[in-house]
Amino acid sequence: MNTQKKRVLSGIQPSGNLTIGNYIGALRQWVEEQEHYECYFCIVDLHAITVPQDPTALREKTREVAALYIASGLDPEKVTIFIQSHVTAHAELGWILTCLSPLGWLYRMTQFKDKAAKQQQESVGAGLLNYPALMAADILLYQAHAVPVGDDQRQHLEFTRDLAQRFNSLYGETFVIPEVMVPKAGARIMGLDNPTAKMSKSEESEYHAVYMLDSPAQVKKKIMRAVTDSLAEIGFSDDPERAGVNNLLTIYQALSGQTGDEVMQQFAGRGYGDLKKAVVEQVNSHLEPLQARYNQLIHEAGYLDGILARGAEKAAEMAEHTLNTVKERIGFLPNRSRR
Ligand code: TYM
């Protein structure tokens, strides 16, 4: 029965084009989990505006991400899909948790340090610093037991757990302490052009990332040009010199569902060219059906809007329940107005 299932929440920012890193690190896990958990998946537009966004592009990307969720295999009959800004409890609890977040914790976050370093000091918005408190609100509002994310979000999850414990010890047991859930293979897909940096949707160089909506020819071009090394020896390795080959093997392993040993056996004694061709085939065999479904969905605005409206209603019910408990615990008077 639904009520006995553990809960999961996760989200993706509608900023830039989704990459196969997002697919392997997050979306594919979610599709598996929808069978076993009560799932909430949001499109985190409030997080996206922590860096400047063009309004028209943001609207388009938000819709695009919603369509990609479903095209990847999330079933709107089984999971709740919604837009973060449609459930106002996120911003409200985000503020309350911001007030409880020690600055020292916030300044330590590597995502803040990386993103802030890319902008002029004076133009870095305060939202970028407070980002983890809002992310904690996303998770804690749903009393999520588990949060399926890629490796780069581990630190934010630790922050969420620490903050939840802090709240619980100050005001009494209120929040479930969530566990991070990271895939065994592919938790950190690296850039094809620079395999020592994480593949990112906000990186602009042409050969950095394979996007979920790239054509088969683009996928091929990018992967065949991926940086490798001159050792000409296929093998998993944590040597930075060999990060490119390690990354290609990891992508192959994650998408094929094979074990590391099986992948090694398959490529033993073969060249990098063969490995790259096999990765191209794996990636395209996943993306082609997904894109076919996406191309239908993106033209069915009414259908998508309906899913997002139902999702927001269901999410708000749960979120407001938690938010009301929080407000009462911290000493806010109940609101007796009808709105
Ligand atoms: P975002 O939008 O950067 O990324 C969405 C998800 O994709 C994963 N991911 C990757 N996994 C493997 N390899 C990669 N190269 C790679 N790039 C991205 C991310 O780990 C993430 O799981 N802060 C979050 C969004 C967020 C959220 C939340 C997540 C807001 N509220 C609540 C979980 C729960 C972020 O920026 O993800």
Residues whose N, C-alpha, C, O or C-beta is under 5 A from the ligand:
A	BS01	TYM	L9 S10 G11 I12 Q13 G21 N22 G25 A26 V44 H47 M135 D138 P148 V149 G150 D151 D152 Q153 G186 A187 R188 I189 M190 K198 M199
